């Protein structure tokens, strides 16, 4: 998952807890690794707000 840096630690703890609850047989092996995204991934994610068109201004359609 690509999430804001200041939310990463909390997300990692929560994700692992949910994973272990779903797959308790893997609890001893379940690890979470936090890394920075590579340049291209970071570029494609900048400004992403969950909208498919990537707009944050609420407008739809064409530029302008």
N, C-alpha and C positions, 0 to 999 in steps of 0.2 A: 504494500500500500504506500502511496506517496501522500504524505500529510505534512502540515506545517511543523517545523523543527520544535517549536515550543510545546507541541502536543505529542511528540514522539514517545517520550518515556511512559506517559500515562497510557497511550494507545498500546504500546508493547506489553505492558503488564496486563491490561484488559484482554488483549488478543490471546496471550498465553493462557490466562485463566480459562477463557472460553474454549480454547483448543483442548486443554487438559480435561475439562469437564466433558467434552464430546469424545475424547480418545484417552481415557485414563490409563490404558495400557502403555501409552507413550510418555507418560508424565516424567519419567526419569531421563528421557532423551530430548524432550521438547526444549528448544533453544530459540531465542529471538535475537536477531542481529540488526542493529540500527546502522544505516549507512547514508551517505549523501547521494542523491541521484546524479547520474552522469549528465553532462551538458545538454545533449539532445532531449533527454527525458525531462530535464528541468525546463527547457525552453518550451516544450509542448504542453507543460503543465502550468506555466505562469498564467495567472489570471483565471484559472479554471474555477468555476463556481458551481459545477454540476449541470450546467446547461449544455446541451449538445452543440449549440452554436458558439459557445464560449463567451458570449456577450455578458457584461456585467451591468450595462446601463438599462436593461429591461426592454430595449428596442429589439424588434425582429426585422428581418428583411435585409435590404441592401445598405451599404455604407452611405453616409452622406447627410 
